[in-house]
Structures are given as C-alpha cells and as structure tokens.
C-alpha cells in the first residue's frame, strides 16, 4: 500500500468583495413577509424633483405626490434567482458532497453581486420571461440628457450629477458605471473611496462600480474596444435577498447522481429583488479617450 507524500488541503474561504459593488452600495432590505419572493409591488416614494416644490408666503408646499398602488394588483417586479454551480463526483462519497455544498454556498456569497448587478443593468432574465421588472438600460422611459453622443470623462460625470440633482431632492440617487469608467473618474479625483469600500462623489452621490455591469447601451450593444461605455443614473437601489437554497436537481443526497458517469452538479441559489423608484432614470455615453 503506497503512502502519499503530500497532503490535500482545502483553500481558506475567499472574503466577500470589498469594492464598490452593488450589494455593498445598495440599501439592504429585510422583508418580513416572505411572499415578496413570489412577486412584489409597492407604494412609491416621490422623487422630490425641483418641479414639485413650490414657495408660498407661509411655508414650503409639496405638490404632485401621487401613488397608483392598488392592493391585489399585478406585481411590478418578479424576483429572479441568482445561482452558482459546482461539479461533484458521486464516487467521492457523502463527505465530498457536503464539502461541495459548503463551497457552493461560499461561492454564491462571494459572486452573487455580479449576477444581481448584471440583471439590474440588462434585465435579460426579466425580458426572456416577460416580467415587468424595471432595469437600468431599458430604452423605454430612459432620459438621455446628451443623446447618444459620447461625453468626455469629466463632462459625463458632471452631467450625471446634474441629472440626479434635477430629479431627486438633495441630489439623492446613484450613478452606475463599469469598473473601467469608475477608474477613470477616480484618476481625476471625481470620486473617493470610503473606509467601507463604497465610492462617493465630491457631492456625496453613491457611485456603484460592480463587475456585473457591462457598460451596454440602451440597445444592448457593448463597445468591445472599451473606448466608450454607458453609465446610468437612478434612484437608490433596494436589494432583498431570499434564503440560500442548495440542490442537485434531485435533492442534496447521493440519489441525485447520474449513474452513467457518477457525476452531478450542486447548485447554490437564492431569490433576489433589486428595485429602484422608476420616476427618474437617465443614461449617458462616456468616452474614455476624451478628458473634458
């Protein structure tokens, strides 16, 4: 009987991303009613643009705040799932299965922000299933203050800030950009990294630079050269996360094995909702090769 000259070790867990990701930058919402995972609707908060603030002699009056929420109405958002998958061999036994399950859950925790951000930007799964979910790059209802003409690095950021200032009280909202675009902004001192990893502009606007953002235009095209990319402006994003679920398609046990090759896949997945008030949403094309 031979003895191995080396030990097989398990790498330590990789920490969750520390950058300006969507899950780090968004508002985490703990929803007490689990029915949200079947679909949700909400009573919209007003954006509070300058158009709804009026000065009168005695006080400041807010007007134009309405809601179209109706109890029992069709959902405004249907939560998709974000998932990761790891292969496993049934010949390795139950211990390896349990280890693979733990690794899949850890991988989901680390990478879920990418999948959630991708769906928030592109809406691909919602489009494929005909769901009513709002997403950042949706062409319908999108404000384009500079049309489709690419703006320089500094000008694009200034226009994004101005759009949010015109659309939300006290300049609230978020700017969503690819890591490449955010790096150019940081190079010229337009954003600052905070101790918690978030990016804030000099005016205090949250800038989200998630690896799941692909910079695609409203028509879905991506500049493969990297010379240009779109950025989007929205209200603050709320994120709801369902419980982590683990499965092999036939249950997390050895009965899920394909007996032809003794292999199967372990999935870790969870429902999510990444939502924002849709009363204001804008997009700007950015040129990475032009400064101003």
NUDOVEX-527275 format. One record per residue (C-alpha): residue number from 1; residue in three letters; x, y, z. Coordinates in nm, 3 decimals. Example, Ala and Ser with C-alpha at 12.3 -4.5 7.8 and 13.67 -1.06 7.14 Angstrom:
2
nr 1 | rest ALA | x 1.230 | y -0.450 | z 0.780
nr 2 | rest SER | x 1.367 | y -0.106 | z 0.714
This chain:
292
nr 1 | rest UNK | x 0.000 | y 0.000 | z 0.000
nr 2 | rest UNK | x 0.153 | y 0.330 | z -0.111
nr 3 | rest UNK | x 0.155 | y 0.640 | z 0.105
nr 4 | rest UNK | x 0.105 | y 0.986 | z -0.045
nr 5 | rest UNK | x 0.397 | y 1.226 | z 0.000
nr 6 | rest UNK | x 0.175 | y 1.528 | z 0.010
nr 7 | rest UNK | x -0.140 | y 1.645 | z 0.185
nr 8 | rest UNK | x -0.459 | y 1.753 | z 0.011
nr 9 | rest UNK | x -0.578 | y 2.076 | z 0.171
nr 10 | rest UNK | x -0.884 | y 2.295 | z 0.125
nr 11 | rest UNK | x -0.813 | y 2.656 | z 0.041
nr 12 | rest UNK | x -0.940 | y 2.906 | z 0.301
nr 13 | rest UNK | x -1.262 | y 3.089 | z 0.219
nr 14 | rest UNK | x -1.223 | y 3.391 | z -0.008
nr 15 | rest UNK | x -1.361 | y 3.703 | z 0.160
nr 16 | rest UNK | x -1.658 | y 3.883 | z 0.014
nr 17 | rest UNK | x -1.574 | y 4.163 | z -0.234
nr 18 | rest UNK | x -1.460 | y 4.483 | z -0.066
nr 19 | rest UNK | x -1.507 | y 4.713 | z -0.364
nr 20 | rest UNK | x -1.787 | y 4.947 | z -0.467
nr 21 | rest UNK | x -2.018 | y 4.661 | z -0.565
nr 22 | rest UNK | x -2.393 | y 4.678 | z -0.590
nr 23 | rest UNK | x -2.453 | y 4.476 | z -0.274
nr 24 | rest UNK | x -2.214 | y 4.699 | z -0.080
nr 25 | rest UNK | x -2.365 | y 5.021 | z -0.214
nr 26 | rest UNK | x -2.740 | y 4.944 | z -0.223
nr 27 | rest UNK | x -2.991 | y 4.967 | z 0.061
nr 28 | rest UNK | x -3.030 | y 4.619 | z 0.213
nr 29 | rest UNK | x -3.394 | y 4.545 | z 0.293
nr 30 | rest UNK | x -3.502 | y 4.269 | z 0.529
nr 31 | rest UNK | x -3.858 | y 4.192 | z 0.423
nr 32 | rest UNK | x -4.063 | y 4.025 | z 0.699
nr 33 | rest UNK | x -4.327 | y 3.893 | z 0.457
nr 34 | rest UNK | x -4.175 | y 3.604 | z 0.255
nr 35 | rest UNK | x -4.441 | y 3.646 | z -0.014
nr 36 | rest UNK | x -4.215 | y 3.905 | z -0.178
nr 37 | rest UNK | x -4.030 | y 3.615 | z -0.344
nr 38 | rest UNK | x -4.345 | y 3.539 | z -0.546
nr 39 | rest UNK | x -4.372 | y 3.898 | z -0.670
nr 40 | rest UNK | x -4.392 | y 4.242 | z -0.521
nr 41 | rest UNK | x -4.548 | y 4.581 | z -0.568
nr 42 | rest UNK | x -4.502 | y 4.888 | z -0.355
nr 43 | rest UNK | x -4.626 | y 5.231 | z -0.261
nr 44 | rest UNK | x -4.384 | y 5.451 | z -0.448
nr 45 | rest UNK | x -4.196 | y 5.725 | z -0.269
nr 46 | rest UNK | x -4.191 | y 6.060 | z -0.453
nr 47 | rest UNK | x -3.866 | y 6.151 | z -0.623
nr 48 | rest UNK | x -3.888 | y 6.510 | z -0.499
nr 49 | rest UNK | x -3.757 | y 6.692 | z -0.804
nr 50 | rest UNK | x -3.749 | y 7.071 | z -0.817
nr 51 | rest UNK | x -4.071 | y 7.060 | z -1.019
nr 52 | rest UNK | x -4.277 | y 6.958 | z -0.716
nr 53 | rest UNK | x -4.151 | y 7.220 | z -0.471
nr 54 | rest UNK | x -4.341 | y 7.547 | z -0.453
nr 55 | rest UNK | x -4.267 | y 7.851 | z -0.239
nr 56 | rest UNK | x -4.560 | y 8.032 | z -0.078
nr 57 | rest UNK | x -4.578 | y 8.306 | z 0.183
nr 58 | rest UNK | x -4.620 | y 8.090 | z 0.493
nr 59 | rest UNK | x -4.436 | y 7.765 | z 0.419
nr 60 | rest UNK | x -4.296 | y 7.534 | z 0.156
nr 61 | rest UNK | x -4.569 | y 7.324 | z -0.002
nr 62 | rest UNK | x -4.504 | y 6.993 | z -0.174
nr 63 | rest UNK | x -4.740 | y 6.909 | z -0.455
nr 64 | rest UNK | x -4.783 | y 6.643 | z -0.715
nr 65 | rest UNK | x -4.713 | y 6.343 | z -0.492
nr 66 | rest UNK | x -4.940 | y 6.063 | z -0.605
nr 67 | rest UNK | x -4.943 | y 5.686 | z -0.591
nr 68 | rest UNK | x -5.103 | y 5.432 | z -0.818
nr 69 | rest UNK | x -5.063 | y 5.142 | z -0.576
nr 70 | rest UNK | x -5.362 | y 4.913 | z -0.556
nr 71 | rest UNK | x -5.389 | y 4.621 | z -0.315
nr 72 | rest UNK | x -5.406 | y 4.296 | z -0.508
nr 73 | rest UNK | x -5.267 | y 4.449 | z -0.827
nr 74 | rest UNK | x -5.037 | y 4.252 | z -1.056
nr 75 | rest UNK | x -4.675 | y 4.256 | z -0.933
nr 76 | rest UNK | x -4.446 | y 4.532 | z -1.051
nr 77 | rest UNK | x -4.142 | y 4.307 | z -1.001
nr 78 | rest UNK | x -4.099 | y 3.932 | z -1.019
nr 79 | rest UNK | x -3.786 | y 3.818 | z -0.831
nr 80 | rest UNK | x -3.542 | y 3.608 | z -1.036
nr 81 | rest UNK | x -3.277 | y 3.382 | z -0.882
nr 82 | rest UNK | x -2.901 | y 3.421 | z -0.882
nr 83 | rest UNK | x -2.717 | y 3.088 | z -0.888
nr 84 | rest UNK | x -2.374 | y 2.925 | z -0.897
nr 85 | rest UNK | x -2.293 | y 2.564 | z -0.980
nr 86 | rest UNK | x -2.009 | y 2.328 | z -0.887
nr 87 | rest UNK | x -1.949 | y 1.978 | z -1.030
nr 88 | rest UNK | x -1.921 | y 1.686 | z -0.793
nr 89 | rest UNK | x -1.843 | y 1.317 | z -0.840
nr 90 | rest UNK | x -2.066 | y 1.071 | z -0.663
nr 91 | rest UNK | x -1.782 | y 0.823 | z -0.641
nr 92 | rest UNK | x -1.618 | y 1.051 | z -0.385
nr 93 | rest UNK | x -1.891 | y 0.989 | z -0.128
nr 94 | rest UNK | x -2.108 | y 1.188 | z 0.108
nr 95 | rest UNK | x -1.821 | y 1.377 | z 0.271
nr 96 | rest UNK | x -1.713 | y 1.534 | z -0.058
nr 97 | rest UNK | x -2.076 | y 1.612 | z -0.135
nr 98 | rest UNK | x -2.108 | y 1.805 | z 0.191
nr 99 | rest UNK | x -1.782 | y 1.987 | z 0.121
nr 100 | rest UNK | x -1.901 | y 2.079 | z -0.229
nr 101 | rest UNK | x -2.226 | y 2.209 | z -0.087
nr 102 | rest UNK | x -2.035 | y 2.436 | z 0.153
nr 103 | rest UNK | x -1.809 | y 2.557 | z -0.127
nr 104 | rest UNK | x -2.108 | y 2.635 | z -0.350
nr 105 | rest UNK | x -2.272 | y 2.839 | z -0.073
nr 106 | rest UNK | x -1.947 | y 3.030 | z -0.017
nr 107 | rest UNK | x -1.909 | y 3.094 | z -0.391
nr 108 | rest UNK | x -2.263 | y 3.229 | z -0.409
nr 109 | rest UNK | x -2.194 | y 3.464 | z -0.118
nr 110 | rest UNK | x -1.885 | y 3.596 | z -0.294
nr 111 | rest UNK | x -2.017 | y 3.622 | z -0.650
nr 112 | rest UNK | x -2.389 | y 3.694 | z -0.614
nr 113 | rest UNK | x -2.338 | y 4.069 | z -0.652
nr 114 | rest UNK | x -2.215 | y 4.011 | z -1.009
nr 115 | rest UNK | x -2.527 | y 3.818 | z -1.112
nr 116 | rest UNK | x -2.765 | y 4.059 | z -0.941
nr 117 | rest UNK | x -2.593 | y 4.363 | z -1.094
nr 118 | rest UNK | x -2.598 | y 4.206 | z -1.440
nr 119 | rest UNK | x -2.974 | y 4.159 | z -1.418
nr 120 | rest UNK | x -3.026 | y 4.509 | z -1.280
nr 121 | rest UNK | x -2.833 | y 4.655 | z -1.576
nr 122 | rest UNK | x -2.960 | y 4.437 | z -1.863
nr 123 | rest UNK | x -3.290 | y 4.287 | z -1.743
nr 124 | rest UNK | x -3.209 | y 3.979 | z -1.954
nr 125 | rest UNK | x -3.399 | y 3.725 | z -1.744
nr 126 | rest UNK | x -3.697 | y 3.954 | z -1.698
nr 127 | rest UNK | x -3.712 | y 4.020 | z -2.073
nr 128 | rest UNK | x -3.688 | y 3.649 | z -2.154
nr 129 | rest UNK | x -3.979 | y 3.569 | z -1.922
nr 130 | rest UNK | x -4.194 | y 3.873 | z -1.993
nr 131 | rest UNK | x -4.171 | y 4.007 | z -1.639
nr 132 | rest UNK | x -4.248 | y 4.375 | z -1.569
nr 133 | rest UNK | x -3.920 | y 4.443 | z -1.386
nr 134 | rest UNK | x -3.752 | y 4.781 | z -1.439
nr 135 | rest UNK | x -3.383 | y 4.772 | z -1.529
nr 136 | rest UNK | x -3.121 | y 5.040 | z -1.582
nr 137 | rest UNK | x -3.058 | y 5.020 | z -1.957
nr 138 | rest UNK | x -3.422 | y 4.987 | z -2.061
nr 139 | rest UNK | x -3.468 | y 5.224 | z -2.355
nr 140 | rest UNK | x -3.837 | y 5.293 | z -2.284
nr 141 | rest UNK | x -3.867 | y 5.585 | z -2.044
nr 142 | rest UNK | x -3.493 | y 5.649 | z -2.033
nr 143 | rest UNK | x -3.382 | y 6.013 | z -2.017
nr 144 | rest UNK | x -3.074 | y 6.083 | z -2.230
nr 145 | rest UNK | x -2.970 | y 6.440 | z -2.143
nr 146 | rest UNK | x -2.687 | y 6.430 | z -2.400
nr 147 | rest UNK | x -2.844 | y 6.197 | z -2.651
nr 148 | rest UNK | x -2.616 | y 5.917 | z -2.772
nr 149 | rest UNK | x -2.308 | y 6.137 | z -2.825
nr 150 | rest UNK | x -2.019 | y 6.019 | z -2.605
nr 151 | rest UNK | x -1.915 | y 6.277 | z -2.346
nr 152 | rest UNK | x -1.567 | y 6.319 | z -2.200
nr 153 | rest UNK | x -1.469 | y 6.169 | z -1.866
nr 154 | rest UNK | x -1.524 | y 6.487 | z -1.662
nr 155 | rest UNK | x -1.825 | y 6.619 | z -1.857
nr 156 | rest UNK | x -2.009 | y 6.288 | z -1.832
nr 157 | rest UNK | x -1.973 | y 6.283 | z -1.454
nr 158 | rest UNK | x -2.087 | y 6.642 | z -1.418
nr 159 | rest UNK | x -2.393 | y 6.574 | z -1.634
nr 160 | rest UNK | x -2.478 | y 6.263 | z -1.430
nr 161 | rest UNK | x -2.458 | y 6.466 | z -1.107
nr 162 | rest UNK | x -2.675 | y 6.740 | z -1.255
nr 163 | rest UNK | x -2.935 | y 6.490 | z -1.370
nr 164 | rest UNK | x -2.967 | y 6.349 | z -1.019
nr 165 | rest UNK | x -2.979 | y 6.700 | z -0.869
nr 166 | rest UNK | x -3.265 | y 6.790 | z -1.104
nr 167 | rest UNK | x -3.451 | y 6.465 | z -1.036
nr 168 | rest UNK | x -3.417 | y 6.400 | z -0.663
nr 169 | rest UNK | x -3.433 | y 6.617 | z -0.353
nr 170 | rest UNK | x -3.086 | y 6.700 | z -0.217
nr 171 | rest UNK | x -2.919 | y 6.517 | z -0.505
nr 172 | rest UNK | x -3.016 | y 6.166 | z -0.396
nr 173 | rest UNK | x -2.983 | y 5.864 | z -0.619
nr 174 | rest UNK | x -2.700 | y 5.656 | z -0.762
nr 175 | rest UNK | x -2.464 | y 5.655 | z -1.059
nr 176 | rest UNK | x -2.399 | y 5.311 | z -1.207
nr 177 | rest UNK | x -2.081 | y 5.254 | z -1.408
nr 178 | rest UNK | x -1.838 | y 4.984 | z -1.515
nr 179 | rest UNK | x -1.521 | y 4.945 | z -1.308
nr 180 | rest UNK | x -1.328 | y 5.084 | z -1.609
nr 181 | rest UNK | x -1.533 | y 5.404 | z -1.617
nr 182 | rest UNK | x -1.515 | y 5.446 | z -1.239
nr 183 | rest UNK | x -1.137 | y 5.405 | z -1.256
nr 184 | rest UNK | x -1.112 | y 5.698 | z -1.499
nr 185 | rest UNK | x -1.328 | y 5.907 | z -1.268
nr 186 | rest UNK | x -1.111 | y 5.815 | z -0.971
nr 187 | rest UNK | x -0.796 | y 5.903 | z -1.167
nr 188 | rest UNK | x -0.918 | y 6.259 | z -1.199
nr 189 | rest UNK | x -1.038 | y 6.289 | z -0.840
nr 190 | rest UNK | x -1.410 | y 6.282 | z -0.914
nr 191 | rest UNK | x -1.484 | y 6.001 | z -0.669
nr 192 | rest UNK | x -1.338 | y 5.900 | z -0.333
nr 193 | rest UNK | x -1.316 | y 5.552 | z -0.185
nr 194 | rest UNK | x -1.468 | y 5.529 | z 0.162
nr 195 | rest UNK | x -1.345 | y 5.314 | z 0.450
nr 196 | rest UNK | x -1.631 | y 5.069 | z 0.389
nr 197 | rest UNK | x -1.535 | y 5.027 | z 0.023
nr 198 | rest UNK | x -1.808 | y 5.241 | z -0.131
nr 199 | rest UNK | x -1.738 | y 5.517 | z -0.383
nr 200 | rest UNK | x -1.879 | y 5.864 | z -0.322
nr 201 | rest UNK | x -1.858 | y 6.169 | z -0.543
nr 202 | rest UNK | x -1.742 | y 6.503 | z -0.405
nr 203 | rest UNK | x -2.112 | y 6.590 | z -0.370
nr 204 | rest UNK | x -2.185 | y 6.270 | z -0.177
nr 205 | rest UNK | x -2.350 | y 6.072 | z -0.457
nr 206 | rest UNK | x -2.307 | y 5.694 | z -0.437
nr 207 | rest UNK | x -2.124 | y 5.554 | z -0.740
nr 208 | rest UNK | x -2.171 | y 5.181 | z -0.799
nr 209 | rest UNK | x -1.895 | y 5.007 | z -0.997
nr 210 | rest UNK | x -1.995 | y 4.642 | z -0.998
nr 211 | rest UNK | x -1.819 | y 4.376 | z -1.207
nr 212 | rest UNK | x -2.165 | y 4.271 | z -1.326
nr 213 | rest UNK | x -2.212 | y 4.599 | z -1.515
nr 214 | rest UNK | x -2.113 | y 4.562 | z -1.881
nr 215 | rest UNK | x -2.146 | y 4.924 | z -2.000
nr 216 | rest UNK | x -2.401 | y 4.832 | z -2.266
nr 217 | rest UNK | x -2.607 | y 5.095 | z -2.443
nr 218 | rest UNK | x -2.988 | y 5.112 | z -2.431
nr 219 | rest UNK | x -2.995 | y 4.898 | z -2.747
nr 220 | rest UNK | x -2.782 | y 4.633 | z -2.575
nr 221 | rest UNK | x -2.460 | y 4.693 | z -2.768
nr 222 | rest UNK | x -2.123 | y 4.691 | z -2.591
nr 223 | rest UNK | x -1.816 | y 4.875 | z -2.722
nr 224 | rest UNK | x -1.568 | y 4.588 | z -2.737
nr 225 | rest UNK | x -1.274 | y 4.831 | z -2.761
nr 226 | rest UNK | x -1.352 | y 4.976 | z -2.419
nr 227 | rest UNK | x -1.320 | y 5.329 | z -2.557
nr 228 | rest UNK | x -1.679 | y 5.411 | z -2.462
nr 229 | rest UNK | x -1.935 | y 5.282 | z -2.214
nr 230 | rest UNK | x -2.274 | y 5.389 | z -2.089
nr 231 | rest UNK | x -2.348 | y 5.495 | z -1.734
nr 232 | rest UNK | x -2.693 | y 5.512 | z -1.581
nr 233 | rest UNK | x -2.848 | y 5.724 | z -1.308
nr 234 | rest UNK | x -3.130 | y 5.602 | z -1.088
nr 235 | rest UNK | x -3.289 | y 5.639 | z -0.750
nr 236 | rest UNK | x -3.132 | y 5.448 | z -0.464
nr 237 | rest UNK | x -3.147 | y 5.072 | z -0.521
nr 238 | rest UNK | x -3.311 | y 4.849 | z -0.262
nr 239 | rest UNK | x -3.195 | y 4.487 | z -0.252
nr 240 | rest UNK | x -3.389 | y 4.199 | z -0.098
nr 241 | rest UNK | x -3.228 | y 3.858 | z -0.068
nr 242 | rest UNK | x -3.409 | y 3.531 | z -0.011
nr 243 | rest UNK | x -3.260 | y 3.236 | z 0.180
nr 244 | rest UNK | x -2.977 | y 3.039 | z 0.020
nr 245 | rest UNK | x -3.104 | y 2.711 | z -0.127
nr 246 | rest UNK | x -2.892 | y 2.412 | z -0.224
nr 247 | rest UNK | x -2.990 | y 2.142 | z -0.470
nr 248 | rest UNK | x -2.866 | y 1.893 | z -0.725
nr 249 | rest UNK | x -3.186 | y 1.890 | z -0.922
nr 250 | rest UNK | x -3.288 | y 1.575 | z -0.737
nr 251 | rest UNK | x -3.211 | y 1.678 | z -0.379
nr 252 | rest UNK | x -2.885 | y 1.717 | z -0.195
nr 253 | rest UNK | x -2.804 | y 1.349 | z -0.148
nr 254 | rest UNK | x -2.642 | y 1.071 | z -0.345
nr 255 | rest UNK | x -2.971 | y 0.986 | z -0.517
nr 256 | rest UNK | x -2.902 | y 1.284 | z -0.746
nr 257 | rest UNK | x -2.613 | y 1.106 | z -0.917
nr 258 | rest UNK | x -2.614 | y 1.030 | z -1.287
nr 259 | rest UNK | x -2.522 | y 0.660 | z -1.277
nr 260 | rest UNK | x -2.373 | y 0.676 | z -1.627
nr 261 | rest UNK | x -2.073 | y 0.879 | z -1.512
nr 262 | rest UNK | x -2.125 | y 0.919 | z -1.133
nr 263 | rest UNK | x -2.122 | y 1.298 | z -1.173
nr 264 | rest UNK | x -2.374 | y 1.562 | z -1.075
nr 265 | rest UNK | x -2.390 | y 1.936 | z -1.011
nr 266 | rest UNK | x -2.450 | y 2.115 | z -0.685
nr 267 | rest UNK | x -2.639 | y 2.442 | z -0.718
nr 268 | rest UNK | x -2.649 | y 2.725 | z -0.466
nr 269 | rest UNK | x -2.912 | y 2.986 | z -0.544
nr 270 | rest UNK | x -3.140 | y 3.245 | z -0.391
nr 271 | rest UNK | x -3.419 | y 3.478 | z -0.495
nr 272 | rest UNK | x -3.346 | y 3.849 | z -0.511
nr 273 | rest UNK | x -3.513 | y 4.178 | z -0.587
nr 274 | rest UNK | x -3.305 | y 4.479 | z -0.694
nr 275 | rest UNK | x -3.553 | y 4.765 | z -0.728
nr 276 | rest UNK | x -3.549 | y 5.142 | z -0.758
nr 277 | rest UNK | x -3.806 | y 5.415 | z -0.796
nr 278 | rest UNK | x -3.865 | y 5.449 | z -1.170
nr 279 | rest UNK | x -3.979 | y 5.812 | z -1.166
nr 280 | rest UNK | x -3.633 | y 5.920 | z -1.288
nr 281 | rest UNK | x -3.378 | y 5.716 | z -1.480
nr 282 | rest UNK | x -3.111 | y 5.854 | z -1.710
nr 283 | rest UNK | x -2.822 | y 5.737 | z -1.925
nr 284 | rest UNK | x -2.505 | y 5.899 | z -2.061
nr 285 | rest UNK | x -2.249 | y 5.763 | z -2.307
nr 286 | rest UNK | x -1.893 | y 5.814 | z -2.181
nr 287 | rest UNK | x -1.579 | y 5.848 | z -2.391
nr 288 | rest UNK | x -1.275 | y 5.710 | z -2.207
nr 289 | rest UNK | x -1.040 | y 5.872 | z -2.459
nr 290 | rest UNK | x -1.158 | y 6.231 | z -2.401
nr 291 | rest UNK | x -1.089 | y 6.415 | z -2.076
nr 292 | rest UNK | x -1.338 | y 6.702 | z -2.078
